[in-house]
Amino acid sequence: MSLLTQEHELVRKAAREFAEKHVEPIARKMDIENYYPREVIREAGKLGILTPTVPAEYGGGGGDLRTAVVVLEELGRISGGFSLLVEAYGILFADAVNNFASKAQKEEVLPKVAAGDKIGAFALSEPCCGSDAAAIQTRAEKRAGEWVINGEKMWITNGLYADYYLVAARTGRSEDRHRAITLFLLRRSRCIELSPIEVMGVRGTGTAGIKFNDCVVGGDDVVGEVNGGWKILMHTLDVGRVAIAGVALGVARGAFEEALAWARRREVFNRKLVELQNAQFELAEMLAAVESIRALTYYSAYLYDTKSQEFMLMSHVTKLHAARLAVDVTRRAVQMEGGFGYSKESKAEMFYRDAKILEIGEGTNEIMKYVIYRYIEKNL
Ligand code: COS
C-alpha cells in the first residue's frame, strides 16, 4: 500500500520544480550571506507551498500533513534553510492559526500569510527556557480590558521579518506552569525589539531574539482560550515534529545525491571512487538511512491524517530517528568528499550544518526520549 496518493505526487512534482527553479539559485546566498529570501517566499505563496495545510479558500495548499512533508522534503533536498523556514511558517504558525484561531483571526491573517505578503512566526522559546516550555516567563497582564505583554523570546525562525507573531505568554502564576499559558496573535509594531541571531546552519531564516515592551493586544487577539495555550502548543509541536522529519528527509536526500554524484566523477587510484567497495557501502548506508527516514515520516504523517491514536508516540519516534539519521547521512557525505566536502564549495558541508539543528529544534533528542518514556510509564 502506498501512503501517498496521486495528488501527493502532483504536489511533489510542483514542489520539486519550484525548488530547482527558485530555491537553488538562492540556496548558497542564504547560507553564506544569511540572506532572507523575501521574494522567493512570495513566489512560493503563489503555489500554496508556504502553507501546504491551510485550506484553499484562504489561499493555502489545501493538503494534509503528508502534503506538507512532500513539500518540505523537496525544498530540503535543495536547501535545509528554505525548508525549515517554510516549516516554521506553514506549520508552526499557519497550521496552528488554521486549527485554533477564531474565524475573524483566520480571515485577517491566513490569506496574506498564505500568499507570502505577510510573514508569520511562532514565538515560544525564551532565553530562560527552551526544553522546559512550561516555565516560560513572558507575561501577559490584563489591564482595563486589554492585555499587556512583556518579556523576551529567543531562536524565533522568521522572527526578524514577521508581521504576525503567535506568542505564548504566562497569564497566571509560574507555579501553575502549563496551566497558565495563553497564546496571543500579536501584530508587528514599535513595542517589538528585534535582534538577529547568527546560527551555524539553516541560515537565511531570519532567526531572531525578540523583546516585547508593553505590547498591547485586545481580548479578541487571544488564540483559543485564556490559560488554554498549552494544548495548542503541544498539538502544534507534535505535528511540527513530523514536519521537521520531512526537512530531515530532504536534507539527507540532498546530501546523498551530492555524495553519489561525487563518487561517480571523482578519480582515485586510477579508478572512479564509486568502484571502491567502501564507497559503495557508504552509499548503501546513506540510502538505507534516507529510506528509513522516509518510511517513518510518511507513516507518521499518515497516522495524523487518519487521526490514529498512535500518532503522538510515533511523531516523537520519527523526529528522534529522522534528525539523528540526517546528521549521520550528511556527515558521511562530507567524509566521502574528503577535503572538498570540508570546503565551502561543497553542498554536503552546508547540509551537514543544516542537519544539526534538527536534533535540537522543536524538541531536542532528549525531549523526544522524555516524551517516549512518559508514554512507556503510562501505557506499558
Ligand atoms: N503532546 C500532547 N500533550 C503533551 C505532550 C505532547 N507531546 N507532552 C506533554 N503533554 C501533556 C501531558 O500529557 C500533560 O497533560 P496533563 O496536564 O493533562 O496531564 C501536560 O502536557 C504536561 O506534561 P508533563 O507533565 O510531561 O510536562 P513537563 O513540563 O514535565 O514536560 C515537555 C513538557 C518537556 C514535553 C514540553 O515542555 C516540551 O515539549 N518541551 C520542548 C519544547 C519545544 O519543543 N521547544 C522547541 C520550540 S521550537 S519552535
Boltz pocket constraint, residues with backbone or C-beta under 6 A from the ligand:
constraints:
  - pocket:
      binder: B
      contacts: [[A, 92], [A, 122], [A, 124], [A, 125], [A, 130], [A, 131], [A, 132], [A, 133], [A, 134], [A, 178], [A, 234], [A, 235], [A, 237], [A, 238], [A, 312], [A, 360], [A, 361], [A, 362], [A, 363], [A, 364], [A, 367], [A, 370], [A, 371], [A, 374]]
      max_distance: 6.0
